[in-house]
């Protein structure tokens, strides 16, 4: 049970970390794309 809990916790931490990176990367791409289209 303890092993399962630690596995789930690790998965949640990794998935949250991945989502944060993906979200900020998408924002950077969105900003650069909007700048290029405005120019």
C-alpha positions in Angstrom: 0.0 0.0 0.0 2.8 2.4 0.9 4.6 1.5 -2.3 1.5 2.2 -4.4 0.9 5.6 -2.6 4.5 6.7 -3.3 4.2 5.6 -7.0 1.0 7.6 -7.4 2.5 10.6 -5.7 5.6 10.5 -7.9 3.3 10.2 -11.0 1.3 13.3 -9.9 4.5 15.3 -9.3 5.9 14.4 -12.7 2.7 15.0 -14.6 2.2 18.4 -12.9 5.9 19.3 -13.7 5.4 18.3 -17.3 2.1 20.3 -17.6 3.8 23.4 -16.2 6.7 23.1 -18.7 4.3 22.4 -21.6 2.0 25.3 -20.6 4.8 27.9 -20.4 6.4 26.6 -23.6 3.0 27.0 -25.3 2.7 30.5 -24.0 6.1 31.5 -25.3 5.2 30.1 -28.7 1.9 31.9 -28.6 3.5 35.2 -27.7 6.2 35.0 -30.5 3.5 33.9 -33.0 1.3 36.9 -32.1 4.2 39.3 -32.4 5.1 37.9 -35.8 1.5 38.2 -37.0 1.2 41.8 -35.7 4.4 42.8 -37.5 
